Amino acid sequence: MVKNVVFDMGNVLLDFDPEVSLNRYCSSEEEKDVIRRELFNGPEWALGDKGDIKDRDRFDLVKIRVPEKYHEALRGCADNWEMCMNPLNGAKEFCEYVKKSGFGIYVLSNASDLFYTYFPKFLPLDFFDGVFVSSDYLMLKPDEKIYRTFLDKYGLRAGECLFIDDREENVVGAQKVGMQTLRFEGDYDKIKEVLYNPN
C-alpha cells in the first residue's frame, strides 16, 4: 500500500530547459552548441549535483574549454541558468492533490546548491514532508545508497513509497531498494491510477 509519494524534481515537477538561457544569452547557433555541450552537458553539471562543486564555481571551470569570444554568453548562462527551471503544467496542482489526499509527499532530486534558490518559487520547502537534495549528501541517483539514506532520514518503509522519476536508471535504482516506482512521462493522471490501483 502506498503511503508516501516521492517526486524527482527535474522534468517531473519543474521543466529543465537549457534552451531558455541559451536563447537569452547566445547570438549564434555555434555559440549555443558550444555552451550547451560544455556547460549543460559537461562534467561539471554532475559534479554540481553531487556537491563536489558549487554553482558559483561552474563558470571558471567550464570557461577553459570555451573560446574567449563566448565567455560573456557563458557567464550569463552559468550565472542565471535557474531561468531554465519552470513548473510543468499541472505539477503544483498535482502536489496539492497528493497532500490533500493524505499521502506523505517528498522530493528526492539530483540537484546542485542552487536548488534552494529556484525550487521554493514553485512551492515552499515546508509544503513537503521532506526534501532531499543530492548535493547536500555528496551522492547521486541511481546509486542505491542515496535511496537508503533518504528512507533512513525520514523513517520510511521502502514498500510504502511510490518513487516517480523521468529517468529509467533512477527508477531502477529505487526498485533495487524495494520502493514502488513509476517512470514519469508527463501524465499525472497515471500516477493517480497507481496510487489507488497498485499492482
ZADO-1210 file (C-alpha; in nm, 4 decimals, padded with zeros to 6 digits):
<atoms>
<atom x="00.0000" y="00.0000" z="00.0000" code="MET" pos="1"/>
<atom x="00.1331" y="00.3412" z="-00.0982" code="VAL" pos="2"/>
<atom x="00.1530" y="00.5870" z="00.1890" code="LYS" pos="3"/>
<atom x="00.4148" y="00.8256" z="00.0521" code="ASN" pos="4"/>
<atom x="00.4772" y="00.9842" z="-00.2877" code="VAL" pos="5"/>
<atom x="00.8402" y="01.0675" z="-00.3633" code="VAL" pos="6"/>
<atom x="00.8992" y="01.3005" z="-00.6568" code="PHE" pos="7"/>
<atom x="01.2071" y="01.3615" z="-00.8600" code="ASP" pos="8"/>
<atom x="01.2238" y="01.7330" z="-00.9370" code="MET" pos="9"/>
<atom x="01.3641" y="01.7879" z="-01.2875" code="GLY" pos="10"/>
<atom x="01.1165" y="01.7080" z="-01.5657" code="ASN" pos="11"/>
<atom x="00.8673" y="01.5742" z="-01.3107" code="VAL" pos="12"/>
<atom x="00.7801" y="01.8932" z="-01.1231" code="LEU" pos="13"/>
<atom x="00.9944" y="02.1525" z="-01.2993" code="LEU" pos="14"/>
<atom x="01.0841" y="02.1572" z="-01.6677" code="ASP" pos="15"/>
<atom x="01.4623" y="02.1775" z="-01.7122" code="PHE" pos="16"/>
<atom x="01.5101" y="02.3504" z="-02.0493" code="ASP" pos="17"/>
<atom x="01.8618" y="02.4886" z="-02.1147" code="PRO" pos="18"/>
<atom x="01.7391" y="02.6443" z="-02.4382" code="GLU" pos="19"/>
<atom x="01.5758" y="02.9200" z="-02.2317" code="VAL" pos="20"/>
<atom x="01.9103" y="03.0613" z="-02.1205" code="SER" pos="21"/>
<atom x="02.0877" y="02.9767" z="-02.4454" code="LEU" pos="22"/>
<atom x="01.8290" y="03.1763" z="-02.6391" code="ASN" pos="23"/>
<atom x="01.8640" y="03.4639" z="-02.3945" code="ARG" pos="24"/>
<atom x="02.2430" y="03.4981" z="-02.3916" code="TYR" pos="25"/>
<atom x="02.3753" y="03.3473" z="-02.7159" code="CYS" pos="26"/>
<atom x="02.3829" y="03.5231" z="-03.0522" code="SER" pos="27"/>
<atom x="02.4548" y="03.2325" z="-03.2863" code="SER" pos="28"/>
<atom x="02.3819" y="02.8636" z="-03.3226" code="GLU" pos="29"/>
<atom x="02.7530" y="02.7873" z="-03.2944" code="GLU" pos="30"/>
<atom x="02.7710" y="02.9736" z="-02.9639" code="GLU" pos="31"/>
<atom x="02.4681" y="02.7804" z="-02.8381" code="LYS" pos="32"/>
<atom x="02.6205" y="02.4486" z="-02.9440" code="ASP" pos="33"/>
<atom x="02.9479" y="02.5167" z="-02.7626" code="VAL" pos="34"/>
<atom x="02.7854" y="02.6339" z="-02.4387" code="ILE" pos="35"/>
<atom x="02.5232" y="02.3601" z="-02.4459" code="ARG" pos="36"/>
<atom x="02.7967" y="02.0990" z="-02.4800" code="ARG" pos="37"/>
<atom x="03.0458" y="02.2395" z="-02.2312" code="GLU" pos="38"/>
<atom x="02.8144" y="02.3854" z="-01.9652" code="LEU" pos="39"/>
<atom x="02.4923" y="02.1870" z="-01.9626" code="PHE" pos="40"/>
<atom x="02.6352" y="01.8561" z="-02.0863" code="ASN" pos="41"/>
<atom x="02.9839" y="01.8922" z="-01.9414" code="GLY" pos="42"/>
<atom x="03.1229" y="01.7014" z="-01.6420" code="PRO" pos="43"/>
<atom x="03.0758" y="01.9976" z="-01.4076" code="GLU" pos="44"/>
<atom x="02.6987" y="01.9564" z="-01.4176" code="TRP" pos="45"/>
<atom x="02.7125" y="01.6195" z="-01.2430" code="ALA" pos="46"/>
<atom x="02.9833" y="01.7498" z="-01.0091" code="LEU" pos="47"/>
<atom x="02.7439" y="02.0235" z="-00.9002" code="GLY" pos="48"/>
<atom x="02.4615" y="01.7770" z="-00.8452" code="ASP" pos="49"/>
<atom x="02.6925" y="01.5597" z="-00.6375" code="LYS" pos="50"/>
<atom x="02.8036" y="01.8559" z="-00.4281" code="GLY" pos="51"/>
<atom x="03.1669" y="01.8351" z="-00.5361" code="ASP" pos="52"/>
<atom x="03.1495" y="02.1929" z="-00.6664" code="ILE" pos="53"/>
<atom x="02.9219" y="02.4917" z="-00.6005" code="LYS" pos="54"/>
<atom x="02.7210" y="02.6656" z="-00.8702" code="ASP" pos="55"/>
<atom x="02.9346" y="02.9750" z="-00.8292" code="ARG" pos="56"/>
<atom x="03.2429" y="02.7701" z="-00.9343" code="ASP" pos="57"/>
<atom x="03.0995" y="02.6412" z="-01.2605" code="ARG" pos="58"/>
<atom x="03.1889" y="02.9307" z="-01.4912" code="PHE" pos="59"/>
<atom x="03.5583" y="02.9286" z="-01.4000" code="ASP" pos="60"/>
<atom x="03.5809" y="02.5539" z="-01.4512" code="LEU" pos="61"/>
<atom x="03.3986" y="02.5489" z="-01.7855" code="VAL" pos="62"/>
<atom x="03.5496" y="02.8587" z="-01.9460" code="LYS" pos="63"/>
<atom x="03.8842" y="02.6893" z="-02.0081" code="ILE" pos="64"/>
<atom x="03.7111" y="02.4759" z="-02.2744" code="ARG" pos="65"/>
<atom x="03.5160" y="02.7621" z="-02.4323" code="VAL" pos="66"/>
<atom x="03.6572" y="03.0222" z="-02.6770" code="PRO" pos="67"/>
<atom x="03.7050" y="03.3578" z="-02.5083" code="GLU" pos="68"/>
<atom x="03.4668" y="03.5275" z="-02.7525" code="LYS" pos="69"/>
<atom x="03.1867" y="03.3213" z="-02.5948" code="TYR" pos="70"/>
<atom x="03.2752" y="03.3911" z="-02.2323" code="HIS" pos="71"/>
<atom x="03.0185" y="03.6688" z="-02.1888" code="GLU" pos="72"/>
<atom x="02.7366" y="03.4391" z="-02.3025" code="ALA" pos="73"/>
<atom x="02.8789" y="03.1549" z="-02.0955" code="LEU" pos="74"/>
<atom x="02.8814" y="03.3782" z="-01.7887" code="ARG" pos="75"/>
<atom x="02.5188" y="03.4710" z="-01.8470" code="GLY" pos="76"/>
<atom x="02.4114" y="03.1081" z="-01.8839" code="CYS" pos="77"/>
<atom x="02.6237" y="02.9838" z="-01.5934" code="ALA" pos="78"/>
<atom x="02.5134" y="03.2555" z="-01.3503" code="ASP" pos="79"/>
<atom x="02.1457" y="03.2595" z="-01.4450" code="ASN" pos="80"/>
<atom x="02.0641" y="02.9060" z="-01.5531" code="TRP" pos="81"/>
<atom x="01.7850" y="02.8805" z="-01.2958" code="GLU" pos="82"/>
<atom x="01.5687" y="03.0603" z="-01.5525" code="MET" pos="83"/>
<atom x="01.5606" y="02.7186" z="-01.7231" code="CYS" pos="84"/>
<atom x="01.3565" y="02.5746" z="-01.4354" code="MET" pos="85"/>
<atom x="00.9859" y="02.6383" z="-01.4825" code="ASN" pos="86"/>
<atom x="00.6892" y="02.4440" z="-01.3418" code="PRO" pos="87"/>
<atom x="00.5375" y="02.1775" z="-01.5613" code="LEU" pos="88"/>
<atom x="00.1712" y="02.2296" z="-01.6376" code="ASN" pos="89"/>
<atom x="-00.0336" y="02.0759" z="-01.3594" code="GLY" pos="90"/>
<atom x="00.2626" y="02.0000" z="-01.1324" code="ALA" pos="91"/>
<atom x="00.1716" y="02.2335" z="-00.8490" code="LYS" pos="92"/>
<atom x="-00.1914" y="02.1297" z="-00.8584" code="GLU" pos="93"/>
<atom x="-00.0955" y="01.7630" z="-00.8500" code="PHE" pos="94"/>
<atom x="00.1299" y="01.8142" z="-00.5485" code="CYS" pos="95"/>
<atom x="-00.1589" y="01.9855" z="-00.3719" code="GLU" pos="96"/>
<atom x="-00.3857" y="01.6944" z="-00.4655" code="TYR" pos="97"/>
<atom x="-00.1375" y="01.4405" z="-00.3235" code="VAL" pos="98"/>
<atom x="-00.1089" y="01.6305" z="00.0029" code="LYS" pos="99"/>
<atom x="-00.4834" y="01.6839" z="00.0416" code="LYS" pos="100"/>
<atom x="-00.5390" y="01.3129" z="-00.0253" code="SER" pos="101"/>
<atom x="-00.3412" y="01.2279" z="00.2861" code="GLY" pos="102"/>
<atom x="-00.0244" y="01.0871" z="00.1347" code="PHE" pos="103"/>
<atom x="00.3180" y="01.1826" z="00.2613" code="GLY" pos="104"/>
<atom x="00.4868" y="01.3975" z="-00.0031" code="ILE" pos="105"/>
<atom x="00.8622" y="01.4138" z="-00.0587" code="TYR" pos="106"/>
<atom x="01.1217" y="01.5299" z="-00.3091" code="VAL" pos="107"/>
<atom x="01.4334" y="01.3251" z="-00.3871" code="LEU" pos="108"/>
<atom x="01.6364" y="01.5039" z="-00.6510" code="SER" pos="109"/>
<atom x="01.9776" y="01.5168" z="-00.8096" code="ASN" pos="110"/>
<atom x="02.0385" y="01.8914" z="-00.7853" code="ALA" pos="111"/>
<atom x="02.3084" y="02.1461" z="-00.7073" code="SER" pos="112"/>
<atom x="02.3060" y="02.4038" z="-00.4295" code="ASP" pos="113"/>
<atom x="02.1073" y="02.6494" z="-00.6437" code="LEU" pos="114"/>
<atom x="01.8053" y="02.4244" z="-00.5829" code="PHE" pos="115"/>
<atom x="01.7292" y="02.6299" z="-00.2738" code="TYR" pos="116"/>
<atom x="01.7042" y="02.9459" z="-00.4848" code="THR" pos="117"/>
<atom x="01.4636" y="02.8355" z="-00.7568" code="TYR" pos="118"/>
<atom x="01.2626" y="02.5481" z="-00.6083" code="PHE" pos="119"/>
<atom x="01.0876" y="02.7461" z="-00.3297" code="PRO" pos="120"/>
<atom x="00.9390" y="02.9658" z="-00.6038" code="LYS" pos="121"/>
<atom x="00.7470" y="02.6547" z="-00.7105" code="PHE" pos="122"/>
<atom x="00.6297" y="02.5504" z="-00.3634" code="LEU" pos="123"/>
<atom x="00.7706" y="02.6307" z="-00.0184" code="PRO" pos="124"/>
<atom x="01.0051" y="02.3670" z="00.1170" code="LEU" pos="125"/>
<atom x="00.7843" y="02.3175" z="00.4217" code="ASP" pos="126"/>
<atom x="00.4937" y="02.2225" z="00.1947" code="PHE" pos="127"/>
<atom x="00.6684" y="01.8846" z="00.1697" code="PHE" pos="128"/>
<atom x="00.7214" y="01.6303" z="00.4439" code="ASP" pos="129"/>
<atom x="01.0816" y="01.6078" z="00.3313" code="GLY" pos="130"/>
<atom x="01.3139" y="01.7470" z="00.0635" code="VAL" pos="131"/>
<atom x="01.6317" y="01.5518" z="-00.0075" code="PHE" pos="132"/>
<atom x="01.8853" y="01.7164" z="-00.2424" code="VAL" pos="133"/>
<atom x="02.1764" y="01.5087" z="-00.3694" code="SER" pos="134"/>
<atom x="02.4398" y="01.7815" z="-00.3357" code="SER" pos="135"/>
<atom x="02.3749" y="01.8032" z="00.0387" code="ASP" pos="136"/>
<atom x="02.4742" y="01.4386" z="00.0814" code="TYR" pos="137"/>
<atom x="02.7529" y="01.4011" z="-00.1777" code="LEU" pos="138"/>
<atom x="02.5767" y="01.1222" z="-00.3647" code="MET" pos="139"/>
<atom x="02.3668" y="01.0802" z="-00.6767" code="LEU" pos="140"/>
<atom x="02.0806" y="00.8726" z="-00.8074" code="LYS" pos="141"/>
<atom x="02.0795" y="00.5952" z="-00.9194" code="PRO" pos="142"/>
<atom x="02.3284" y="00.4830" z="-00.6519" code="ASP" pos="143"/>
<atom x="02.1307" y="00.2646" z="-00.4103" code="GLU" pos="144"/>
<atom x="02.2945" y="00.4487" z="-00.1211" code="LYS" pos="145"/>
<atom x="02.1008" y="00.7690" z="-00.1885" code="ILE" pos="146"/>
<atom x="01.7636" y="00.5938" z="-00.1699" code="TYR" pos="147"/>
<atom x="01.8573" y="00.4126" z="00.1503" code="ARG" pos="148"/>
<atom x="01.9847" y="00.7345" z="00.3071" code="THR" pos="149"/>
<atom x="01.6625" y="00.9108" z="00.2092" code="PHE" pos="150"/>
<atom x="01.4455" y="00.6357" z="00.3598" code="LEU" pos="151"/>
<atom x="01.6511" y="00.6298" z="00.6793" code="ASP" pos="152"/>
<atom x="01.6446" y="01.0084" z="00.7180" code="LYS" pos="153"/>
<atom x="01.2662" y="01.0219" z="00.7120" code="TYR" pos="154"/>
<atom x="01.1962" y="00.6852" z="00.8740" code="GLY" pos="155"/>
<atom x="01.0082" y="00.5500" z="00.5731" code="LEU" pos="156"/>
<atom x="00.9440" y="00.1932" z="00.4622" code="ARG" pos="157"/>
<atom x="01.0540" y="00.1391" z="00.1038" code="ALA" pos="158"/>
<atom x="00.7476" y="-00.0641" z="00.0086" code="GLY" pos="159"/>
<atom x="00.5145" y="00.2137" z="00.1222" code="GLU" pos="160"/>
<atom x="00.6773" y="00.4706" z="-00.1074" code="CYS" pos="161"/>
<atom x="00.5941" y="00.5407" z="-00.4710" code="LEU" pos="162"/>
<atom x="00.9015" y="00.6939" z="-00.6354" code="PHE" pos="163"/>
<atom x="00.8424" y="00.8935" z="-00.9543" code="ILE" pos="164"/>
<atom x="01.1259" y="00.9881" z="-01.1911" code="ASP" pos="165"/>
<atom x="01.1579" y="01.0563" z="-01.5623" code="ASP" pos="166"/>
<atom x="01.4845" y="00.8620" z="-01.5981" code="ARG" pos="167"/>
<atom x="01.4745" y="00.4851" z="-01.6241" code="GLU" pos="168"/>
<atom x="01.8042" y="00.4305" z="-01.4435" code="GLU" pos="169"/>
<atom x="01.6789" y="00.6256" z="-01.1421" code="ASN" pos="170"/>
<atom x="01.3575" y="00.4234" z="-01.1337" code="VAL" pos="171"/>
<atom x="01.5597" y="00.1020" z="-01.1417" code="VAL" pos="172"/>
<atom x="01.7781" y="00.2272" z="-00.8556" code="GLY" pos="173"/>
<atom x="01.4694" y="00.2845" z="-00.6421" code="ALA" pos="174"/>
<atom x="01.3328" y="-00.0586" z="-00.7298" code="GLN" pos="175"/>
<atom x="01.6535" y="-00.2181" z="-00.6048" code="LYS" pos="176"/>
<atom x="01.5880" y="-00.0910" z="-00.2526" code="VAL" pos="177"/>
<atom x="01.2254" y="-00.2052" z="-00.2591" code="GLY" pos="178"/>
<atom x="01.0413" y="00.1142" z="-00.3476" code="MET" pos="179"/>
<atom x="00.7358" y="00.1102" z="-00.5705" code="GLN" pos="180"/>
<atom x="00.8114" y="00.3107" z="-00.8833" code="THR" pos="181"/>
<atom x="00.6685" y="00.4878" z="-01.1836" code="LEU" pos="182"/>
<atom x="00.8591" y="00.6337" z="-01.4757" code="ARG" pos="183"/>
<atom x="00.7033" y="00.9730" z="-01.5415" code="PHE" pos="184"/>
<atom x="00.6083" y="01.0556" z="-01.8997" code="GLU" pos="185"/>
<atom x="00.4067" y="01.3710" z="-01.8413" code="GLY" pos="186"/>
<atom x="00.0795" y="01.2169" z="-01.7220" code="ASP" pos="187"/>
<atom x="-00.0184" y="01.2970" z="-01.3643" code="TYR" pos="188"/>
<atom x="-00.3426" y="01.1016" z="-01.4031" code="ASP" pos="189"/>
<atom x="-00.1353" y="00.7868" z="-01.4490" code="LYS" pos="190"/>
<atom x="00.0136" y="00.8475" z="-01.1041" code="ILE" pos="191"/>
<atom x="-00.3379" y="00.8603" z="-00.9591" code="LYS" pos="192"/>
<atom x="-00.4116" y="00.5217" z="-01.1138" code="GLU" pos="193"/>
<atom x="-00.1071" y="00.3699" z="-00.9471" code="VAL" pos="194"/>
<atom x="-00.1871" y="00.5301" z="-00.6120" code="LEU" pos="195"/>
<atom x="-00.5317" y="00.3775" z="-00.5977" code="TYR" pos="196"/>
<atom x="-00.4770" y="00.0630" z="-00.8042" code="ASN" pos="197"/>
<atom x="-00.1351" y="-00.0738" z="-00.7085" code="PRO" pos="198"/>
<atom x="-00.0141" y="-00.3969" z="-00.8633" code="ASN" pos="199"/>
</atoms>
